[in-house]
Amino acid sequence: MTKDDYPEFVSAWRSAIAIYGKDIDESTCATLFALLAGYDLYEIIEALNNHLRDPDAGRFQPKPADIVRNIQRDNNAVAGYAFDKILKQLNPYATPEFDDPRAAGAVCAIGGWQALCRINNNEIERTKARFIEAYNDGVKPRANLLKGLVEIDNEERILPRKPELLERFPHPVRKITTRTNSTKEIGNG
């Protein structure tokens, strides 16, 4: 958040607290803003809405820890969704082309495209947990770990001898789409 977000943040927080029949003073708002400053305003508002809708936690007024927990839960769900989409599109021969740089970075963090293509069913959950952690950390992608077998083979055998062949026979590229097209409006969950 930025300082420009402060009025909207205070308004959202006061609205949430008003449901419990309470109000908060300016110094408490400033403390809450400082504690949650590392998060996006819209993530905080969505987390507030989720807290208010929660049948268990919603019985009590929200605290910063509740908001952070909701944001992390949402981020983990997005990362898990991205992993599941990637898993369905595995192809060790084609070089992946990601629409989400965080997903590409997470693939690199777990060993790269070839390592991901070699996991077996027993390793999926552990690999998914590592992927989610790297996705949420925002690991930067490294191009050398995102190559398909055909591109690797081309670079090792053909490129040094006959680079003109790569223009005629380029390596296959597979577009990996992990983002959804739906957007959420504030307050509408």
N, CA, C and O of each residue as an XYZ file, in Angstrom:
756
protein
N       0.842     -1.184      0.000
C       0.000      0.000      0.000
C       0.881      1.238      0.000
O       2.045      1.203      0.398
N       0.304      2.303     -0.446
C       0.985      3.588     -0.409
C       0.212      4.518      0.529
O      -0.893      4.196      0.967
N       0.795      5.649      0.821
C       0.130      6.621      1.700
C      -1.194      7.090      1.107
O      -2.115      7.445      1.843
N      -1.292      7.090     -0.213
C      -2.540      7.497     -0.871
C      -3.688      6.532     -0.573
O      -4.858      6.900     -0.679
N      -3.348      5.298     -0.202
C      -4.368      4.292      0.092
C      -4.942      4.423      1.501
O      -5.932      3.769      1.829
N      -4.331      5.256      2.328
C      -4.720      5.341      3.737
C      -6.203      5.666      3.937
O      -6.853      4.971      4.718
N      -6.775      6.677      3.281
C      -8.199      6.971      3.526
C      -9.121      5.795      3.188
O     -10.047      5.497      3.942
N      -8.872      5.131      2.065
C      -9.701      3.990      1.692
C      -9.507      2.821      2.659
O     -10.457      2.106      2.981
N      -8.261      2.635      3.121
C      -7.961      1.592      4.100
C      -8.740      1.839      5.392
O      -9.379      0.931      5.923
N      -8.683      3.065      5.889
C      -9.382      3.420      7.138
C     -10.886      3.237      6.969
O     -11.558      2.717      7.860
N     -11.407      3.661      5.831
C     -12.838      3.512      5.577
C     -13.252      2.042      5.583
O     -14.262      1.678      6.185
N     -12.470      1.203      4.915
C     -12.784     -0.231      4.867
C     -12.708     -0.852      6.254
O     -13.586     -1.623      6.646
N     -11.660     -0.517      6.994
C     -11.489     -1.106      8.324
C     -12.596     -0.645      9.263
O     -13.141     -1.447     10.022
N     -12.931      0.645      9.218
C     -14.002      1.166     10.093
C     -15.347      0.543      9.736
O     -16.159      0.271     10.619
N     -15.581      0.320      8.468
C     -16.829     -0.335      8.048
C     -16.900     -1.755      8.591
O     -17.954     -2.204      9.042
N     -15.790     -2.447      8.546
C     -15.754     -3.826      9.054
C     -15.978     -3.852     10.569
O     -16.716     -4.698     11.072
N     -15.354     -2.946     11.281
C     -15.479     -2.898     12.742
C     -16.882     -2.452     13.155
O     -17.383     -2.869     14.199
N     -17.514     -1.609     12.343
C     -18.857     -1.125     12.660
C     -19.861     -2.272     12.736
O     -20.858     -2.173     13.451
N     -19.612     -3.344     12.015
C     -20.494     -4.510     12.064
C     -20.547     -5.083     13.474
O     -21.561     -5.649     13.881
N     -19.472     -4.938     14.206
C     -19.395     -5.452     15.573
C     -19.845     -4.397     16.594
O     -19.742     -4.612     17.802
N     -20.340     -3.266     16.102
C     -20.833     -2.219     16.983
C     -19.728     -1.431     17.667
O     -19.925     -0.890     18.755
N     -18.579     -1.369     17.037
C     -17.435     -0.675     17.630
C     -16.869      0.330     16.641
O     -17.249      0.357     15.470
N     -15.956      1.155     17.130
C     -15.245      2.110     16.292
C     -13.777      2.070     16.714
O     -13.463      1.629     17.820
N     -12.882      2.523     15.848
C     -11.465      2.565     16.195
C     -10.963      3.988     16.036
O     -11.426      4.741     15.179
N     -10.006      4.337     16.881
C      -9.454      5.693     16.826
C      -8.365      5.799     15.768
O      -7.945      4.805     15.175
N      -7.922      7.029     15.550
C      -6.954      7.316     14.478
C      -5.609      6.628     14.719
O      -4.982      6.156     13.770
N      -5.159      6.565     15.972
C      -3.854      5.944     16.245
C      -3.895      4.435     15.978
O      -2.910      3.860     15.514
N      -5.017      3.806     16.267
C      -5.163      2.376     15.972
C      -5.178      2.148     14.458
O      -4.595      1.182     13.964
N      -5.842      3.036     13.735
C      -5.851      2.934     12.263
C      -4.436      3.059     11.706
O      -4.053      2.330     10.791
N      -3.663      3.988     12.266
C      -2.285      4.190     11.807
C      -1.442      2.947     12.092
O      -0.611      2.559     11.271
N      -1.651      2.326     13.248
C      -0.910      1.109     13.596
C      -1.288     -0.031     12.649
O      -0.417     -0.747     12.155
N      -2.583     -0.194     12.399
C      -3.035     -1.240     11.478
C      -2.457     -1.029     10.080
O      -2.030     -1.977      9.421
N      -2.452      0.225      9.642
C      -1.913      0.545      8.320
C      -0.434      0.184      8.252
O       0.025     -0.388      7.264
N       0.312      0.519      9.307
C       1.748      0.207      9.339
C       1.982     -1.305      9.337
O       2.901     -1.790      8.676
N       1.161     -2.043     10.067
C       1.330     -3.497     10.140
C       1.021     -4.187      8.807
O       1.629     -5.203      8.471
N       0.082     -3.632      8.064
C      -0.359     -4.272      6.822
C       0.156     -3.562      5.576
O      -0.298     -3.856      4.470
N       1.087     -2.644      5.735
C       1.573     -1.825      4.620
C       2.224     -2.648      3.508
O       2.279     -2.184      2.369
N       2.712     -3.836      3.796
C       3.366     -4.664      2.794
C       2.407     -5.364      1.845
O       2.837     -6.018      0.894
N       1.124     -5.233      2.096
C       0.125     -5.906      1.263
C      -0.614     -4.890      0.403
O      -0.642     -3.697      0.707
N      -1.201     -5.377     -0.659
C      -1.987     -4.544     -1.559
C      -3.318     -4.194     -0.888
O      -3.895     -5.024     -0.185
N      -3.797     -2.991     -1.099
C      -5.045     -2.535     -0.493
C      -6.208     -3.464     -0.845
O      -7.024     -3.794      0.015
N      -6.283     -3.877     -2.092
C      -7.394     -4.712     -2.516
C      -7.312     -6.123     -1.927
O      -8.338     -6.765     -1.700
N      -6.093     -6.602     -1.683
C      -5.941     -7.885     -0.980
C      -6.458     -7.757      0.452
O      -7.109     -8.667      0.966
N      -6.169     -6.637      1.088
C      -6.617     -6.417      2.466
C      -8.135     -6.322      2.529
O      -8.761     -6.908      3.412
N      -8.726     -5.589      1.599
C     -10.186     -5.450      1.584
C     -10.844     -6.807      1.328
O     -11.838     -7.150      1.968
N     -10.291     -7.570      0.398
C     -10.824     -8.909      0.130
C     -10.687     -9.804      1.368
O     -11.597    -10.570      1.686
N      -9.556     -9.706      2.059
C      -9.346    -10.501      3.278
C     -10.311    -10.069      4.382
O     -10.806    -10.911      5.131
N     -10.579     -8.783      4.488
C     -11.576     -8.300      5.455
C     -12.954     -8.891      5.136
O     -13.656     -9.375      6.024
N     -13.322     -8.842      3.865
C     -14.609     -9.419      3.450
C     -14.672    -10.912      3.767
O     -15.690    -11.402      4.254
N     -13.597    -11.627      3.493
C     -13.555    -13.062      3.783
C     -13.682    -13.325      5.276
O     -14.353    -14.269      5.692
N     -13.035    -12.485      6.080
C     -13.125    -12.644      7.532
C     -14.569    -12.449      8.001
O     -15.072    -13.218      8.821
N     -15.219    -11.429      7.482
C     -16.595    -11.150      7.898
C     -17.548    -12.264      7.484
O     -18.539    -12.511      8.172
N     -17.268    -12.937      6.377
C     -18.113    -14.037      5.892
C     -17.817    -15.370      6.591
O     -18.641    -16.283      6.546
N     -16.671    -15.486      7.224
C     -16.259    -16.748      7.846
C     -17.173    -17.062      9.036
O     -17.293    -16.251      9.954
N     -17.815    -18.230      9.025
C     -18.740    -18.546     10.118
C     -18.062    -18.672     11.487
O     -18.698    -18.412     12.508
N     -16.802    -19.060     11.528
C     -16.112    -19.198     12.809
C     -15.376    -17.918     13.198
O     -15.666    -17.318     14.233
N     -14.425    -17.506     12.365
C     -13.618    -16.327     12.692
C     -14.447    -15.053     12.638
O     -14.125    -14.088     13.329
N     -15.492    -15.023     11.846
C     -16.309    -13.834     11.682
C     -17.107    -13.458     12.909
O     -17.698    -12.379     12.959
N     -17.132    -14.337     13.904
C     -17.837    -14.002     15.149
C     -17.093    -12.942     15.948
O     -17.670    -12.291     16.818
N     -15.809    -12.772     15.649
C     -14.969    -11.822     16.377
C     -14.445    -10.770     15.408
O     -14.282    -11.040     14.218
N     -14.185     -9.576     15.917
C     -13.679     -8.532     15.030
C     -12.292     -8.902     14.515
O     -11.523     -9.562     15.213
N     -11.976     -8.479     13.300
C     -10.711     -8.881     12.675
C      -9.491     -8.246     13.333
O      -9.524     -7.109     13.805
N      -8.431     -9.017     13.344
C      -7.134     -8.547     13.817
C      -6.167     -8.646     12.631
O      -6.461     -9.363     11.675
N      -5.037     -7.956     12.661
C      -4.096     -8.035     11.534
C      -3.699     -9.466     11.179
O      -3.553     -9.792     10.001
N      -3.523    -10.317     12.181
C      -3.136    -11.707     11.915
C      -4.211    -12.436     11.110
O      -3.890    -13.260     10.255
N      -5.490    -12.137     11.380
C      -6.579    -12.753     10.608
C      -6.520    -12.334      9.146
O      -6.755    -13.138      8.244
N      -6.205    -11.072      8.929
C      -6.138    -10.552      7.566
C      -4.966    -11.182      6.814
O      -5.113    -11.592      5.663
N      -3.809    -11.259      7.462
C      -2.628    -11.872      6.831
C      -2.902    -13.333      6.506
O      -2.539    -13.809      5.430
N      -3.539    -14.048      7.428
C      -3.859    -15.461      7.200
C      -4.786    -15.614      5.979
O      -4.593    -16.515      5.163
N      -5.786    -14.734      5.860
C      -6.686    -14.793      4.705
C      -5.968    -14.476      3.401
O      -6.225    -15.109      2.377
N      -5.068    -13.495      3.436
C      -4.303    -13.152      2.224
C      -3.424    -14.326      1.811
O      -3.356    -14.669      0.630
N      -2.749    -14.942      2.781
C      -1.891    -16.085      2.476
C      -2.705    -17.254      1.933
O      -2.266    -17.946      1.015
N      -3.866    -17.471      2.488
C      -4.728    -18.556      2.008
C      -5.123    -18.302      0.551
O      -5.102    -19.219     -0.269
N      -5.481    -17.062      0.233
C      -5.837    -16.721     -1.153
C      -4.641    -16.886     -2.090
O      -4.775    -17.429     -3.187
N      -3.463    -16.411     -1.648
C      -2.259    -16.535     -2.477
C      -1.891    -17.998     -2.699
O      -1.484    -18.374     -3.798
N      -2.032    -18.822     -1.667
C      -1.744    -20.248     -1.807
C      -2.715    -20.906     -2.782
O      -2.329    -21.802     -3.534
N      -3.964    -20.470     -2.774
C      -4.947    -21.030     -3.697
C      -4.593    -20.676     -5.141
O      -4.702    -21.519     -6.031
N      -4.170    -19.437     -5.375
C      -3.772    -19.012     -6.730
C      -2.558    -19.811     -7.193
O      -2.513    -20.279     -8.331
N      -1.569    -19.966     -6.304
C      -0.362    -20.722     -6.656
C      -0.692    -22.193     -6.899
O      -0.164    -22.798     -7.832
N      -1.548    -22.768     -6.080
C      -1.956    -24.158     -6.263
C      -2.687    -24.362     -7.578
O      -2.493    -25.372     -8.255
N      -3.522    -23.406     -7.934
C      -4.230    -23.455     -9.212
C      -3.237    -23.409    -10.380
O      -3.374    -24.149    -11.354
N      -2.234    -22.525    -10.265
C      -1.211    -22.426    -11.319
C      -0.453    -23.741    -11.451
O      -0.193    -24.196    -12.565
N      -0.096    -24.359    -10.319
C       0.626    -25.639    -10.357
C      -0.229    -26.708    -11.032
O       0.266    -27.463    -11.869
N      -1.504    -26.774    -10.672
C      -2.388    -27.782    -11.265
C      -2.520    -27.594    -12.773
O      -2.544    -28.571    -13.521
N      -2.607    -26.345    -13.220
C      -2.692    -26.078    -14.663
C      -1.397    -26.496    -15.364
O      -1.437    -27.066    -16.454
N      -0.264    -26.215    -14.747
C       1.023    -26.588    -15.341
C       1.151    -28.104    -15.408
O       1.608    -28.654    -16.410
N       0.747    -28.769    -14.342
C       0.844    -30.227    -14.281
C       0.068    -30.887    -15.425
O       0.495    -31.912    -15.956
N      -1.053    -30.308    -15.795
C      -1.862    -30.866    -16.880
C      -1.241    -30.627    -18.258
O      -1.637    -31.262    -19.235
N      -0.274    -29.718    -18.337
C       0.296    -29.350    -19.629
C       1.760    -29.781    -19.774
O       2.463    -29.293    -20.658
N       2.218    -30.687    -18.917
C       3.616    -31.117    -18.976
C       3.942    -31.764    -20.316
O       3.194    -32.606    -20.813
N       5.053    -31.363    -20.881
C       5.564    -31.938    -22.124
C       7.068    -31.691    -22.113
O       7.504    -30.565    -22.348
N       7.861    -32.711    -21.846
C       9.306    -32.493    -21.711
C       9.992    -32.062    -23.007
O      11.091    -31.508    -22.964
N       9.368    -32.304    -24.149
C      10.010    -31.994    -25.417
C       9.861    -30.528    -25.818
O      10.766    -29.958    -26.426
N       8.739    -29.923    -25.486
C       8.482    -28.533    -25.871
C       9.009    -27.577    -24.809
O       8.989    -27.882    -23.617
N       9.470    -26.439    -25.249
C       9.908    -25.392    -24.337
C       8.685    -24.614    -23.884
O       7.924    -24.129    -24.722
N       8.473    -24.481    -22.566
C       7.276    -23.777    -22.097
C       7.420    -22.264    -22.245
O       8.519    -21.718    -22.141
N       6.316    -21.611    -22.483
C       6.271    -20.160    -22.528
C       5.143    -19.734    -21.584
O       3.964    -19.884    -21.903
N       5.520    -19.204    -20.422
C       4.554    -18.901    -19.371
C       3.952    -17.517    -19.528
O       4.633    -16.582    -19.950
N       2.668    -17.384    -19.188
C       2.029    -16.076    -19.163
C       2.197    -15.413    -17.793
O       1.890    -14.231    -17.636
N       2.678    -16.162    -16.812
C       2.846    -15.656    -15.452
C       4.306    -15.832    -15.033
O       4.752    -16.965    -14.853
N       5.056    -14.748    -14.874
C       6.467    -14.877    -14.504
C       6.670    -15.516    -13.132
O       7.708    -16.132    -12.889
N       5.700    -15.381    -12.236
C       5.834    -16.022    -10.921
C       5.769    -17.537    -11.058
O       6.465    -18.253    -10.339
N       4.941    -18.032    -11.971
C       4.864    -19.478    -12.209
C       6.164    -19.973    -12.836
O       6.664    -21.039    -12.477
N       6.709    -19.202    -13.768
C       7.984    -19.581    -14.394
C       9.097    -19.616    -13.354
O       9.918    -20.533    -13.355
N       9.129    -18.624    -12.465
C      10.137    -18.599    -11.403
C       9.988    -19.766    -10.446
O      10.982    -20.336     -9.996
N       8.748    -20.124    -10.133
C       8.515    -21.254     -9.227
C       8.964    -22.568     -9.859
O       9.505    -23.433     -9.171
N       8.744    -22.722    -11.166
C       9.222    -23.919    -11.867
C      10.745    -23.987    -11.775
O      11.306    -25.060    -11.554
N      11.410    -22.856    -11.941
C      12.879    -22.823    -11.817
C      13.311    -23.197    -10.409
O      14.293    -23.917    -10.232
N      12.585    -22.712     -9.406
C      12.962    -22.966     -8.010
C      12.855    -24.441     -7.637
O      13.559    -24.904     -6.740
N      11.991    -25.174     -8.308
C      11.866    -26.598     -7.983
C      12.736    -27.472     -8.875
O      12.593    -28.694     -8.881
N      13.632    -26.853     -9.622
C      14.600    -27.619    -10.400
C      14.509    -27.418    -11.899
O      15.362    -27.906    -12.641
N      13.487    -26.705    -12.358
C      13.371    -26.441    -13.783
C      12.318    -27.300    -14.454
O      11.725    -28.187    -13.840
N      12.102    -27.018    -15.725
C      11.068    -27.690    -16.498
C      11.312    -29.188    -16.609
O      10.386    -29.982    -16.443
N      12.540    -29.577    -16.886
C      12.842    -31.004    -17.040
C      12.644    -31.761    -15.722
O      12.144    -32.885    -15.721
N      13.037    -31.145    -14.605
C      12.842    -31.789    -13.299
C      11.354    -31.942    -13.002
O      10.928    -32.966    -12.468
N      10.572    -30.939    -13.341
C       9.130    -31.019    -13.113
C       8.504    -32.110    -13.980
O       7.605    -32.821    -13.531
N       8.969    -32.240    -15.201
C       8.443    -33.271    -16.092
C       8.775    -34.682    -15.611
O       8.090    -35.631    -15.992
N       9.796    -34.839    -14.795
C      10.220    -36.168    -14.322
C       9.605    -36.578    -12.990
O       9.862    -37.693    -12.537
N       8.800    -35.728    -12.335
C       8.259    -36.126    -11.032
C       7.255    -37.257    -11.203
O       6.578    -37.361    -12.225
N       7.175    -38.096    -10.186
C       6.202    -39.185    -10.231
C       5.042    -38.857     -9.280
O       5.066    -37.842     -8.584
N       4.051    -39.711     -9.263
C       2.848    -39.439     -8.476
C       3.122    -39.300     -6.986
O       2.409    -38.572     -6.296
N       4.126    -39.974     -6.486
C       4.442    -39.887     -5.058
C       5.044    -38.539     -4.674
O       5.015    -38.164     -3.502
N       5.582    -37.814     -5.633
C       6.263    -36.552     -5.349
C       5.405    -35.317     -5.627
O       5.848    -34.195     -5.384
N       4.202    -35.505     -6.124
C       3.390    -34.362     -6.551
C       3.081    -33.417     -5.394
O       3.275    -32.209     -5.535
N       2.615    -33.917     -4.274
C       2.223    -33.037     -3.168
C       3.416    -32.268     -2.605
O       3.308    -31.078     -2.307
N       4.537    -32.938     -2.463
C       5.742    -32.261     -1.946
C       6.232    -31.206     -2.943
O       6.632    -30.110     -2.549
N       6.199    -31.540     -4.219
C       6.609    -30.589     -5.257
C       5.641    -29.412     -5.310
O       6.063    -28.271     -5.502
N       4.358    -29.676     -5.144
C       3.363    -28.608     -5.145
C       3.604    -27.642     -3.985
O       3.488    -26.428     -4.158
N       3.933    -28.164     -2.817
C       4.214    -27.303     -1.657
C       5.431    -26.421     -1.926
O       5.429    -25.237     -1.588
N       6.469    -26.994     -2.531
C       7.663    -26.198     -2.878
C       7.329    -25.149     -3.932
O       7.817    -24.021     -3.867
N       6.502    -25.519     -4.898
C       6.080    -24.595     -5.943
C       5.312    -23.418     -5.339
O       5.581    -22.264     -5.672
N       4.361    -23.708     -4.454
C       3.551    -22.654     -3.820
C       4.431    -21.702     -3.035
O       4.250    -20.486     -3.105
N       5.375    -22.238     -2.293
C       6.283    -21.387     -1.523
C       7.103    -20.480     -2.445
O       7.233    -19.283     -2.187
N       7.648    -21.049     -3.509
C       8.452    -20.252     -4.448
C       7.579    -19.238     -5.189
O       8.015    -18.114     -5.437
N       6.369    -19.618     -5.539
C       5.441    -18.724     -6.234
C       5.144    -17.511     -5.356
O       5.178    -16.374     -5.827
N       4.855    -17.758     -4.087
C       4.539    -16.657     -3.174
C       5.757    -15.803     -2.850
O       5.617    -14.621     -2.537
N       6.949    -16.385     -2.922
C       8.181    -15.618     -2.687
C       8.574    -14.784     -3.895
O       9.413    -13.890     -3.785
N       7.976    -15.069     -5.046
C       8.273    -14.298     -6.253
C       9.651    -14.567     -6.829
O      10.345    -13.640     -7.248
N      10.054    -15.844     -6.851
C      11.363    -16.229     -7.390
C      11.435    -15.845     -8.862
O      10.477    -16.036     -9.611
N      12.572    -15.305     -9.269
C      12.766    -14.877    -10.660
C      13.071    -16.094    -11.546
O      13.837    -16.973    -11.152
N      12.470    -16.141    -12.740
C      12.747    -17.267    -13.652
C      14.141    -17.184    -14.272
O      14.684    -16.101    -14.488
N      14.700    -18.358    -14.549
C      16.002    -18.445    -15.235
C      15.778    -19.243    -16.520
O      15.347    -20.396    -16.487
N      16.076    -18.611    -17.639
C      15.773    -19.189    -18.949
C      16.419    -20.556    -19.160
O      15.835    -21.415    -19.821
N      17.609    -20.768    -18.611
C      18.295    -22.043    -18.845
C      17.574    -23.216    -18.188
O      17.833    -24.363    -18.550
N      16.674    -22.964    -17.233
C      15.931    -24.047    -16.584
C      14.542    -24.249    -17.191
O      13.772    -25.088    -16.724
N      14.230    -23.484    -18.222
C      12.910    -23.569    -18.847
C      13.012    -23.983    -20.309
O      12.420    -23.356    -21.187
N      13.762    -25.037    -20.555
C      13.949    -25.497    -21.929
C      13.399    -26.901    -22.097
O      13.506    -27.747    -21.209
N      12.808    -27.122    -23.260
C      12.354    -28.459    -23.613
C      13.514    -29.274    -24.164
O      14.561    -28.727    -24.509
N      13.321    -30.579    -24.242
C      14.379    -31.465    -24.719
C      14.811    -31.155    -26.145
O      15.991    -31.275    -26.475
N      13.871    -30.758    -26.988
C      14.221    -30.458    -28.375
C      15.141    -29.243    -28.427
O      16.135    -29.248    -29.153
N      14.815    -28.198    -27.659
C      15.670    -27.016    -27.649
C      17.052    -27.335    -27.078
O      18.063    -26.855    -27.591
N      17.095    -28.132    -26.032
C      18.381    -28.522    -25.442
C      19.210    -29.294    -26.465
O      20.401    -29.031    -26.637
N      18.574    -30.241    -27.135
C      19.269    -31.036    -28.145
C      19.739    -30.159    -29.304
O      20.858    -30.316    -29.791
N      18.884    -29.237    -29.743
C      19.269    -28.321    -30.821
C      20.505    -27.512    -30.440
O      21.424    -27.356    -31.244
N      20.522    -27.005    -29.223
C      21.653    -26.191    -28.777
C      22.938    -27.006    -28.678
O      24.023    -26.508    -28.976
N      22.806    -28.250    -28.260
C      23.999    -29.084    -28.074
C      24.541    -29.642    -29.382
O      25.755    -29.702    -29.575
N      23.646    -30.054    -30.286
C      24.122    -30.755    -31.480
C      24.047    -29.947    -32.764
O      24.981    -29.987    -33.565
N      22.966    -29.217    -32.982
C      22.778    -28.555    -34.282
C      23.349    -27.150    -34.304
O      24.052    -26.780    -35.245
N      23.061    -26.384    -33.304
C      23.437    -24.971    -33.312
C      24.926    -24.738    -33.535
O      25.281    -23.878    -34.341
N      25.822    -25.472    -32.853
C      27.245    -25.203    -33.091
C      27.689    -25.485    -34.529
O      28.617    -24.849    -35.028
N      27.029    -26.436    -35.195
C      27.463    -26.811    -36.541
C      26.693    -26.102    -37.648
O      27.296    -25.640    -38.617
N      25.360    -26.007    -37.518
C      24.550    -25.439    -38.593
C      23.431    -24.571    -38.005
O      22.288    -25.019    -37.920
N      23.747    -23.338    -37.601
C      22.724    -22.486    -37.004
C      21.582    -22.136    -37.955
O      20.485    -21.812    -37.500
N      21.816    -22.195    -39.259
C      20.764    -21.859    -40.218
C      19.613    -22.870    -40.178
O      18.493    -22.546    -40.571
N      19.882    -24.094    -39.705
C      18.822    -25.094    -39.597
C      17.780    -24.705    -38.558
O      16.604    -25.041    -38.703
N      18.199    -24.005    -37.517
C      17.246    -23.606    -36.484
C      16.206    -22.628    -37.015
O      15.089    -22.574    -36.500
N      16.554    -21.868    -38.024
C      15.580    -20.953    -38.611
C      14.524    -21.729    -39.385
O      13.351    -21.357    -39.386
N      14.934    -22.795    -40.034
C      13.993    -23.608    -40.798
C      13.203    -24.558    -39.922
O      12.036    -24.834    -40.200
N      13.830    -25.065    -38.855
C      13.192    -26.031    -37.962
C      13.320    -25.558    -36.515
O      14.148    -26.085    -35.771
N      12.525    -24.584    -36.105
C      12.648    -24.098    -34.729
C      12.126    -25.135    -33.735
O      11.335    -26.009    -34.089
N      12.579    -25.024    -32.498
C      12.124    -25.960    -31.477
C      10.663    -25.645    -31.122
O      10.230    -24.497    -31.224
N       9.909    -26.668    -30.707
C       8.504    -26.449    -30.365
C       8.377    -25.626    -29.078
O       9.167    -25.778    -28.146
N       7.378    -24.765    -29.048
C       7.097    -23.953    -27.866
C       5.672    -24.243    -27.433
O       4.752    -24.276    -28.251
N       5.504    -24.453    -26.133
C       4.173    -24.713    -25.594
C       3.793    -23.564    -24.679
O       4.495    -23.279    -23.709
N       2.681    -22.900    -24.985
C       2.208    -21.801    -24.152
C       1.535    -22.382    -22.919
O       0.615    -23.194    -23.023
N       2.003    -21.958    -21.755
C       1.446    -22.418    -20.489
C       0.628    -21.270    -19.906
O       1.189    -20.242    -19.528
N      -0.665    -21.432    -19.832
C      -1.553    -20.396    -19.308
C      -1.971    -20.782    -17.900
O      -2.601    -21.819    -17.693
N      -1.618    -19.941    -16.931
C      -1.971    -20.236    -15.535
C      -2.891    -19.196    -14.938
O      -3.473    -19.428    -13.879
N      -3.037    -18.065    -15.584
C      -3.873    -17.002    -15.027
C      -5.314    -17.187    -15.448
O      -5.603    -17.733    -16.512
N      -6.219    -16.721    -14.590
C      -7.629    -16.750    -14.933
C      -8.011    -15.403    -15.508
O      -7.320    -14.410    -15.281
N      -9.075    -15.360    -16.232
C      -9.544    -14.118    -16.812
C     -10.538    -13.402    -15.929
O     -10.910    -12.263    -16.210
N     -10.982    -14.063    -14.847
C     -11.988    -13.434    -13.992
C     -11.317    -12.424    -13.060
O     -10.187    -12.613    -12.609
N     -12.042    -11.366    -12.793
C     -11.568    -10.347    -11.863
C     -12.620    -10.169    -10.789
O     -13.810    -10.368    -11.032
N     -12.181     -9.799     -9.610
C     -13.087     -9.602     -8.490
C     -13.263     -8.118     -8.240
O     -12.311     -7.341     -8.312
N     -14.468     -7.749     -7.954
C     -14.722     -6.369     -7.569
C     -14.668     -6.277     -6.062
O     -14.988     -7.231     -5.354
N     -14.267     -5.137     -5.589
C     -14.176     -4.940     -4.146
C     -15.565     -5.038     -3.537
O     -16.524     -4.438     -4.022
N     -15.647     -5.809     -2.465
C     -16.907     -5.939     -1.755
C     -17.840     -6.983     -2.316
O     -18.839     -7.319     -1.680
N     -17.540     -7.509     -3.501
C     -18.408     -8.507     -4.103
C     -17.832     -9.904     -4.020
O     -18.445    -10.862     -4.491
N     -16.635    -10.031     -3.412
C     -16.010    -11.320     -3.209
C     -15.863    -12.037     -4.474
O     -15.350    -13.156     -4.494
